[in-house]
Amino acid sequence: MNSEFEALEAKIDQVVALVHQLRAENEVLKNQIATAEAERLHLRSTMTAARERLEGLMDKLPEDA
């Protein structure tokens, strides 16, 4: 009976360790998502500015008749 409790305790310890590991991994993934989202917003802003500059340059080009 005592060995069954020890085995159960060992399994519980493994589950607790796994929960801690998964929480840590989840935090890392949340940070990676936040970083990727910030980069996406920056790239979107850069692309919008580039598009606006190109449109401005195209407006200055003479039109072919």
Backbone hydrogen bonds in HBPLUS format (Angstrom, degrees):
<---DONOR---> <-ACCEPTOR-->    atom                        ^
c    i                          cat <-CA-CA->   ^        H-A-AA   ^      H-
h    n   atom  resd res      DA  || num        DHA   H-A  angle D-A-AA Bond
n    s   type  num  typ     dist DA aas  dist angle  dist       angle   num
A0004-GLU N   A0001-MET O   3.16 MM   3  5.13 123.1  2.50  92.7 106.9     1
A0005-PHE N   A0001-MET O   3.15 MM   4  6.54 151.5  2.23 146.8 153.7     2
A0006-GLU N   A0002-ASN O   2.97 MM   4  6.26 153.7  2.04 146.5 154.3     3
A0007-ALA N   A0003-SER O   2.89 MM   4  6.08 152.6  1.96 143.0 150.2     4
A0008-LEU N   A0004-GLU O   2.90 MM   4  6.09 157.2  1.95 144.4 151.1     5
A0009-GLU N   A0005-PHE O   2.77 MM   4  5.95 154.9  1.83 145.8 153.2     6
A0010-ALA N   A0006-GLU O   2.93 MM   4  6.11 152.7  2.00 142.6 149.8     7
A0011-LYS N   A0007-ALA O   2.97 MM   4  6.26 154.0  2.04 145.9 152.9     8
A0012-ILE N   A0008-LEU O   2.90 MM   4  6.15 156.2  1.95 149.3 156.0     9
A0013-ASP N   A0009-GLU O   2.89 MM   4  6.11 155.4  1.95 146.4 153.3    10
A0014-GLN N   A0010-ALA O   2.98 MM   4  6.26 149.4  2.07 142.4 150.6    11
A0015-VAL N   A0011-LYS O   2.94 MM   4  6.25 156.2  2.00 148.4 154.6    12
A0016-VAL N   A0012-ILE O   2.87 MM   4  6.11 164.2  1.90 154.0 158.1    13
A0017-ALA N   A0013-ASP O   2.92 MM   4  6.09 160.1  1.96 146.0 151.7    14
A0018-LEU N   A0014-GLN O   2.87 MM   4  6.08 154.7  1.93 146.5 153.9    15
A0019-VAL N   A0015-VAL O   2.83 MM   4  6.10 155.7  1.89 151.7 158.4    16
A0020-HIS N   A0016-VAL O   3.00 MM   4  6.28 161.4  2.03 151.4 155.8    17
A0021-GLN N   A0017-ALA O   2.93 MM   4  6.17 157.1  1.98 147.0 153.7    18
A0022-LEU N   A0018-LEU O   2.83 MM   4  6.03 162.9  1.86 153.5 157.9    19
A0023-ARG N   A0019-VAL O   2.89 MM   4  6.08 152.9  1.96 147.9 155.5    20
A0024-ALA N   A0020-HIS O   3.02 MM   4  6.23 156.5  2.08 145.6 151.7    21
A0025-GLU N   A0021-GLN O   2.92 MM   4  6.20 161.5  1.95 151.1 156.4    22
A0026-ASN N   A0022-LEU O   2.81 MM   4  5.92 152.4  1.89 143.2 151.3    23
A0027-GLU N   A0023-ARG O   2.98 MM   4  6.22 152.0  2.06 144.5 151.3    24
A0028-VAL N   A0024-ALA O   3.05 MM   4  6.38 157.7  2.10 149.2 154.9    25
A0029-LEU N   A0025-GLU O   2.90 MM   4  6.17 159.3  1.94 149.9 155.8    26
A0030-LYS N   A0026-ASN O   2.86 MM   4  6.11 154.1  1.93 147.9 155.1    27
A0031-ASN N   A0027-GLU O   3.02 MM   4  6.28 155.8  2.08 146.9 153.0    28
A0032-GLN N   A0028-VAL O   2.91 MM   4  6.22 152.4  1.99 147.4 155.7    29
A0033-ILE N   A0029-LEU O   2.86 MM   4  6.10 154.0  1.93 149.4 156.3    30
A0034-ALA N   A0030-LYS O   2.96 MM   4  6.20 160.1  2.00 147.3 152.5    31
A0035-THR N   A0031-ASN O   2.94 MM   4  6.14 157.7  1.99 147.1 153.2    32
A0036-ALA N   A0032-GLN O   2.88 MM   4  6.05 160.5  1.91 147.0 152.6    33
A0037-GLU N   A0033-ILE O   2.82 MM   4  6.00 155.3  1.88 150.6 157.6    34
A0038-ALA N   A0034-ALA O   2.99 MM   4  6.19 157.6  2.04 145.5 151.2    35
A0039-GLU N   A0035-THR O   2.95 MM   4  6.21 158.3  2.00 148.8 155.0    36
A0040-ARG N   A0036-ALA O   2.82 MM   4  6.04 153.3  1.90 145.8 153.6    37
A0041-LEU N   A0037-GLU O   2.96 MM   4  6.21 159.0  2.00 149.4 154.2    38
A0042-HIS N   A0038-ALA O   2.95 MM   4  6.19 154.6  2.02 145.5 152.9    39
A0043-LEU N   A0039-GLU O   2.85 MM   4  6.08 164.5  1.87 153.3 157.1    40
A0044-ARG N   A0040-ARG O   2.85 MM   4  6.03 154.0  1.92 146.7 154.5    41
A0045-SER N   A0041-LEU O   2.97 MM   4  6.15 156.7  2.03 144.8 150.6    42
A0046-THR N   A0042-HIS O   2.91 MM   4  6.18 157.6  1.96 149.8 156.4    43
A0047-MET N   A0043-LEU O   2.83 MM   4  6.04 158.9  1.88 149.6 155.1    44
A0048-THR N   A0044-ARG O   2.93 MM   4  6.13 153.6  2.00 145.6 152.9    45
A0049-ALA N   A0045-SER O   2.98 MM   4  6.22 161.5  2.01 150.0 154.5    46
A0050-ALA N   A0046-THR O   2.94 MM   4  6.17 158.1  1.99 148.0 154.2    47
A0051-ARG N   A0047-MET O   2.86 MM   4  6.04 159.1  1.90 147.7 153.6    48
A0052-GLU N   A0048-THR O   2.94 MM   4  6.16 159.6  1.98 149.2 154.7    49
A0053-ARG N   A0049-ALA O   2.96 MM   4  6.21 154.5  2.03 146.7 153.6    50
A0054-LEU N   A0050-ALA O   2.89 MM   4  6.15 161.7  1.92 152.0 157.0    51
A0055-GLU N   A0051-ARG O   2.84 MM   4  6.07 158.5  1.88 150.7 157.0    52
A0056-GLY N   A0052-GLU O   2.95 MM   4  6.13 152.4  2.03 141.9 149.5    53
A0057-LEU N   A0053-ARG O   2.91 MM   4  6.21 154.6  1.98 148.9 155.8    54
A0058-MET N   A0054-LEU O   2.81 MM   4  6.04 156.7  1.87 150.5 157.3    55
A0059-ASP N   A0055-GLU O   2.97 MM   4  6.18 146.1  2.09 142.6 151.2    56
A0060-LYS N   A0057-LEU O   3.08 MM   3  5.17 134.2  2.30  97.6 110.1    57
A0061-LEU N   A0058-MET O   3.21 MM   3  5.22 145.3  2.34  97.6 107.4    58
